[in-house]
Amino acid sequence: MKNQTIITVKLDDRAYPITIGASILENKFDFDPWIKGKDCLIVTNVNVAPLYLDLLLSNIKNKKVETLILPDGESNKTLHIWSQILDKLVAMKANRDSTVIALGGGVIGDVVGFASASYMRGLPYIQIPTTLLSQVDSSVGGKTGINHSQGKNLIGAFYQPSLVLVDINTLSTLPNRELICGLAEIIKYGAIFDKEFFCWLEKNISNLLNRNSEALVHAISISCSIKAKIVSEDEFETGRRIILNFGHTFAHALENLLGYGKLQHGEAVAIGMILAAKLSPIENDDLERLEHLIKKAQLPCKVDSIDSNEMLEIMLLDKKVRAKQLRLVLLSSLGNAYVEEDISHERILDVINKTLS
């Protein structure tokens, strides 16, 4: 189909395409090659279903289709919701060739991916992300999971989708706050990997805020290309893939500390990137450029009334901790990230206190 960008996540026999464009669902995307068996389950939420479920259903022919509509929000990324998906698969007598389709944002994608990984030790699943954040980040790379009361994404699995379908038309109904949250992850890619892209963002962030289609397709495509390249090199985050977590160790702790849903993930990532940058050995000019771009994207740079000691305790539950020592992603310069494994707790507390108090 014309005017589509296709990026391949190269993982040998588990490689899959990320298809990006406008009006993909309206133009009747052919799902037949991607639904191998006779039946499929579409899982979505109460906000997305009225907008796009019927449109998606109109794209699927000659298959028995079941649907499951879940509540919305990060607070529903739980064992209970995961179990509901499994119960539905059991009730429809799903087999290993049944396909699951995640239609929604990052919460739906994560919990559906984990349920797909769990049922019969693995069902094929398709990601159709409907938020900017999920389009550039969580739908790609195979990280699936749910939250635990003691930490974000503590329960999960690496499990790759068979297809990621990004239709930017779904962003037309996205609340402005959620669109802005997606910009945080886009900024992250420029900051950690591609200075030229960071410079492009400095010039074009207003076009993204105004939902310019050409700018959105470009930013999503570059972001997905960067993530696909890194995931292809390090699927299970044993090496370089960890740089994709720039700002996230701080962010996950903030989300947990404030209560899931109070601070959106992208907002927490924006603050986390500033904290990580302040710990980094970068030029002051680079730090100021990052802070300026985050502010220009209308993202927050701080929150008030944080107990830094409690935040550090939560950070120590992060999945990247080794031997009780935090491993943080820092910047040597804009476009270049590395992992620091020897940062004292005192330095971390000092940056949190100076930035967030």
HELIX and SHEET records of a PDB file:
HELIX    1   1 ASP A   12  ARG A   14  5                                   3    
HELIX    2   2 ASP A   32  TRP A   34  5                                   3    
HELIX    3   3 ALA A   49  LEU A   53  3                                   5    
HELIX    4   4 ASP A   54  LEU A   57  1                                   4    
HELIX    5   5 GLU A   74  ASN A   76  5                                   3    
HELIX    6   6 LEU A   79  ALA A   91  1                                  13    
HELIX    7   7 GLY A  106  SER A  118  1                                  13    
HELIX    8   8 TYR A  119  ARG A  121  5                                   3    
HELIX    9   9 LEU A  132  LEU A  133  1                                   2    
HELIX   10  10 SER A  134  SER A  138  3                                   5    
HELIX   11  11 ILE A  168  THR A  173  5                                   6    
HELIX   12  12 ASN A  176  ILE A  192  1                                  17    
HELIX   13  13 LYS A  195  LEU A  209  1                                  15    
HELIX   14  14 SER A  213  GLU A  233  1                                  21    
HELIX   15  15 ARG A  240  ASN A  245  5                                   6    
HELIX   16  16 HIS A  248  LEU A  258  1                                  11    
HELIX   17  17 HIS A  265  LEU A  279  1                                  15    
HELIX   18  18 ASN A  284  LYS A  296  1                                  13    
HELIX   19  19 SER A  308  MET A  315  1                                   8    
HELIX   20  20 HIS A  345  LEU A  356  1                                  12    
SHEET    1   A 7 GLN A   4  VAL A   9  0                                        
SHEET    2   A 7 TYR A  16  GLY A  21 -1                                        
SHEET    3   A 7 LEU A 163  ASP A 167  1                                        
SHEET    4   A 7 TYR A 125  PRO A 129  1                                        
SHEET    5   A 7 THR A  99  GLY A 104  1                                        
SHEET    6   A 7 ASP A  39  ASN A  45  1                                        
SHEET    7   A 7 LYS A  64  LEU A  70  1                                        
SHEET    1   B 2 LYS A 143  HIS A 148  0                                        
SHEET    2   B 2 GLY A 151  PHE A 158 -1                                        
SHEET    1   C 2 LEU A 328  SER A 333  0                                        
SHEET    2   C 2 ASN A 336  GLU A 340 -1                                        
END                                                                             
